[in-house]
């Protein structure tokens, strides 16, 4: 089926019309603003924008840095497309695309699944340490050669959780290599044609190459774009991606994404989970975070999230037909996920009647 001739547009509504408490939402907003700088907050239920707030200089159409929310919006979406097209397989070894890893005893064992679930063992580049490979990783155009050739592997791939920006960079490299010869041979072209344009999003409403001033990195003749950070999206674009994922990849009758792979990406991957000593850290889907074991208190277990530094967040809850976008600064400096659960996730569901 093709896209509707009438472009999709959100309708406006009030919380009561969709079974939510306006008073609770206002309480939540006041608490969020007291806790940290808040640039944007959008609450959508049943395709109605029922609550929104924008700080000075921001609006529904103003782009905001996404930080590691990029891992879901760029990494997750490009991976779903590549998997759905059959161009890449979760169980494939990454050394198929990075032959430099073939003879390494640990790197040769890293799979696409490991890269997409932070279980590859590749050491993270945070905290940045001056005059080390961790600092150089963030310098355009060093990202990929550092991730591929320099970043060490800390443990047997697939045996532990270890958040890794270089691991995500290698996922982008592998997906781009798999796209070689395809009609859209890089991630930006793929997302533009297959996702963002069908969602009604113009190029000025999103960007994924800000580390390089709008340019990809040329790696062995491939145009590789960052999938771990360096993107910016406006709240409308993020909300539409949330709606697409909520509907299993279907956009008003048009199957933009393979529904099975959307389901896999937003369910528990089965990979090793993170330590929870410092807060309610979620389990992993494929480049998305999931609440499959109910670690987020009041939030339904089918909820999934993209999130980045400063608590840039897209929350999607299919069973509640709910989408929430939040941009700003980190709510609780001591606990990334703890602040989100206390000030945003739980209060949203306290507002659901």
C-alpha positions in Angstrom: 0.0 0.0 0.0 1.2 3.5 -0.7 1.3 6.5 1.5 -1.9 8.5 2.0 -2.4 11.5 -0.3 -3.2 13.6 2.8 0.0 14.2 4.9 -0.3 13.1 8.5 -0.8 15.8 11.0 -1.2 15.5 14.8 -4.5 16.7 16.2 -4.6 18.9 19.2 -6.5 17.8 22.3 -6.6 18.1 26.1 -5.5 15.4 28.6 -9.0 14.6 29.8 -10.1 13.6 26.2 -7.5 10.8 26.2 -7.9 9.7 29.8 -5.1 11.7 31.4 -5.1 14.1 34.3 -4.2 17.7 33.4 -3.5 18.5 37.0 -1.0 15.6 37.3 0.8 16.7 34.1 1.1 20.2 35.4 2.5 18.9 38.6 5.0 16.9 36.6 6.0 19.9 34.5 6.6 22.1 37.6 8.8 19.4 39.2 10.8 18.9 35.9 11.4 22.6 35.6 12.6 22.8 39.2 14.9 19.9 38.8 16.8 20.9 35.6 16.7 23.1 32.5 13.8 21.9 30.3 13.9 22.8 26.6 11.0 20.7 25.3 8.3 18.3 26.6 5.7 16.7 24.4 3.0 14.2 25.4 1.0 12.5 22.7 -1.8 9.9 23.2 -4.1 8.5 20.5 -2.4 10.7 17.9 -3.3 13.9 19.9 -0.8 16.3 21.3 -2.3 16.8 24.7 0.5 18.5 26.6 3.6 20.4 25.5 6.1 22.9 26.9 9.0 24.7 25.2 11.7 26.7 26.9 12.9 30.0 25.5 14.1 29.7 21.9 12.5 26.3 21.4 9.4 25.1 19.6 7.9 21.9 18.1 10.0 22.6 14.9 13.3 23.6 16.6 16.1 21.1 16.3 17.8 20.0 19.5 20.9 18.0 20.0 20.0 14.4 20.6 23.3 13.1 22.2 23.0 9.3 22.5 19.3 9.3 21.6 21.0 9.1 18.2 21.7 5.4 19.0 18.0 4.7 18.6 17.1 7.3 16.0 20.0 6.6 13.7 21.6 3.3 14.9 18.3 1.5 15.6 16.4 2.7 12.6 19.2 2.0 10.1 19.8 -1.5 11.7 16.1 -2.3 11.4 16.1 -1.4 7.7 19.2 -3.3 7.0 17.9 -6.4 8.8 14.5 -6.1 7.1 16.2 -5.9 3.7 18.3 -9.0 4.4 21.5 -7.0 3.9 22.9 -7.9 7.3 22.3 -10.6 10.0 22.4 -10.3 13.7 24.5 -13.5 14.1 27.1 -12.4 11.5 30.6 -11.7 12.8 31.6 -8.1 12.3 34.9 -9.2 10.9 33.0 -10.0 7.7 32.8 -6.2 7.2 36.0 -5.4 9.1 38.6 -7.9 7.9 41.2 -6.2 10.2 39.5 -8.2 13.0 39.7 -11.6 11.3 42.8 -12.8 13.2 42.2 -11.1 16.5 41.2 -13.7 19.2 38.5 -11.5 20.7 37.4 -9.0 18.0 36.9 -11.9 15.5 34.1 -13.2 17.8 32.1 -9.9 17.9 28.8 -10.2 16.1 26.3 -7.6 14.9 24.1 -8.5 17.9 26.9 -7.8 20.3 27.5 -4.4 18.8 23.8 -3.4 18.9 23.4 -4.5 22.6 26.6 -3.1 24.2 27.9 -6.6 24.8 30.8 -6.6 22.4 33.3 -5.9 25.1 34.8 -2.9 23.2 35.9 -0.4 25.8 33.9 2.9 25.9 35.5 6.2 25.1 33.9 7.9 28.1 35.3 9.4 30.3 37.4 11.2 27.8 41.1 11.1 28.8 43.4 13.8 27.3 46.1 12.6 25.0 44.7 9.0 24.8 42.7 7.1 22.2 39.5 8.0 24.1 40.0 11.6 23.3 41.0 10.9 19.7 37.8 8.9 19.1 35.7 12.0 19.3 37.9 13.9 16.8 36.5 14.0 13.3 37.5 12.0 11.2 39.2 9.6 13.6 36.1 7.8 15.0 36.2 4.6 13.0 39.9 3.9 12.7 40.1 4.4 16.5 37.1 2.2 17.1 38.3 -0.5 14.7 42.0 -0.5 15.3 42.8 1.0 18.7 39.9 0.6 21.2 40.6 -2.6 23.3 38.2 -5.4 24.0 37.8 -5.9 27.7 36.1 -9.3 27.9 34.8 -12.2 25.8 32.1 -10.8 23.5 28.6 -11.6 24.6 29.4 -12.4 28.2 28.8 -9.0 29.8 27.2 -5.6 29.4 29.5 -2.6 28.7 28.1 0.6 27.2 30.3 1.4 24.2 30.3 4.4 21.8 33.1 2.8 19.7 31.0 -0.4 19.6 28.2 1.6 18.1 30.6 3.3 15.7 31.6 -0.2 14.4 27.9 -1.1 14.0 27.5 2.0 11.7 30.6 0.9 9.8 29.3 -2.6 9.3 25.8 -1.5 8.2 27.4 0.9 5.7 29.6 -1.8 4.4 26.5 -4.0 4.0 24.8 -1.2 2.0 27.6 -1.0 -0.5 26.0 -1.3 -4.0 22.5 -0.7 -2.7 20.3 2.1 -4.0 20.9 4.0 -0.8 24.6 3.3 -0.1 24.9 5.1 3.2 22.9 5.5 6.4 21.8 9.1 5.8 20.5 8.4 2.3 18.8 5.3 3.6 17.0 7.1 6.5 16.1 10.1 4.3 14.4 8.0 1.6 12.9 5.2 3.6 11.9 6.9 6.9 12.2 10.6 7.2 10.8 11.7 3.9 7.7 9.3 4.2 7.2 10.7 7.7 6.9 14.2 6.2 10.3 15.4 7.6 12.4 17.8 5.6 16.2 17.7 5.8 16.2 20.9 7.9 14.3 19.1 10.6 17.0 16.5 11.4 20.7 16.1 11.0 23.1 13.2 11.7 26.5 14.5 10.7 27.3 17.3 13.1 30.6 15.9 14.3 32.0 16.5 10.8 30.2 19.7 10.0 27.6 17.9 7.9 30.1 15.5 6.2 30.5 11.7 6.7 33.8 10.1 7.2 35.3 8.3 4.2 36.5 4.9 5.4 37.8 2.6 2.7 35.6 4.3 0.2 32.5 4.1 2.4 30.6 7.2 3.6 30.1 6.4 7.2 27.9 8.5 9.5 27.9 8.7 13.3 25.1 6.5 14.9 26.1 7.1 18.5 25.8 10.8 18.8 26.2 14.1 16.9 22.6 14.3 15.6 19.9 16.8 16.1 16.1 16.4 15.6 13.2 18.6 16.3 10.5 17.3 18.7 8.1 16.7 15.8 10.5 14.5 14.0 11.3 12.5 17.1 7.6 12.1 17.9 6.9 10.8 14.4 9.6 8.2 14.7 8.0 7.2 18.0 4.7 6.8 16.2 6.2 4.7 13.4 7.8 2.4 16.0 4.6 2.3 18.1 2.8 1.0 15.0 5.4 -1.7 14.3 6.8 0.2 11.3 3.5 1.0 9.6 2.8 4.6 8.6 -0.9 5.0 7.8 -1.1 1.9 5.7 2.5 2.0 4.3 4.9 -0.6 5.8 8.0 1.5 6.1 9.8 -1.0 8.4 9.6 -4.7 8.8 7.3 -5.3 11.7 9.1 -8.4 12.9 12.4 -6.5 13.2 10.7 -3.5 14.9 9.3 -6.1 17.4 12.8 -7.6 17.9 14.4 -4.2 18.3 12.0 -3.1 21.0 11.9 -6.3 23.0 14.5 -7.8 25.4 17.4 -8.9 23.3 18.5 -11.5 25.8 21.9 -10.0 26.0 23.6 -9.5 29.4 22.0 -6.7 31.3 23.6 -3.7 33.0 24.6 -3.3 36.6 21.8 -1.6 38.6 23.8 -0.4 41.6 23.4 3.2 40.5 19.8 3.2 39.4 17.0 1.5 37.4 19.2 0.8 34.4 17.1 -0.9 31.7 17.7 -4.0 29.6 18.6 -3.7 25.9 16.7 -4.2 22.7 18.6 -3.5 19.5 19.9 0.0 19.9 16.8 0.8 22.1 16.3 0.4 25.9 13.4 -1.7 27.1 11.4 -2.1 30.3 10.8 -5.8 29.7 11.5 -6.8 33.3 9.5 -3.9 34.8 12.5 -2.1 36.3 10.7 1.3 35.7 8.1 1.1 38.4 4.7 2.4 37.1 5.7 2.0 33.5 4.2 -0.9 31.4 6.6 -3.6 30.5 6.2 -3.0 26.7 7.7 0.5 27.0 10.9 1.2 25.0 13.1 4.2 25.0 15.8 6.0 23.1 17.9 8.2 25.5 21.0 10.3 25.5 23.2 12.5 27.7 21.2 15.3 29.4 18.1 13.1 29.4 17.2 13.6 25.8 14.5 11.0 25.6 11.9 9.4 23.4 9.5 7.2 25.4 7.1 4.9 23.5 4.5 2.7 25.2 2.3 0.8 22.7 -0.1 -0.6 25.3 -1.0 2.9 26.3 -0.7 4.4 22.8 1.6 7.0 24.3 4.6 8.9 23.0 6.7 11.3 25.1 9.6 13.5 24.0 11.8 15.4 26.5 14.8 17.6 25.7 16.9 19.5 28.3 19.6 19.0 30.9 20.1 15.9 33.1 17.4 15.8 35.8 19.3 14.0 38.5 23.1 14.4 38.2 23.6 11.2 40.3 21.4 8.9 38.4 20.6 9.1 34.7 17.7 6.6 34.7 16.7 7.3 38.3 15.9 10.9 37.5 13.9 10.0 34.4 11.8 7.4 36.3 11.2 9.7 39.3 10.4 12.9 37.4 9.1 11.8 34.1 8.2 8.1 33.6 6.3 7.4 36.8 4.5 10.8 36.9 3.3 10.3 33.3 1.6 7.1 34.4 0.3 8.7 37.5 -1.5 11.0 35.1 -3.1 8.2 33.2 -6.5 7.7 34.7 
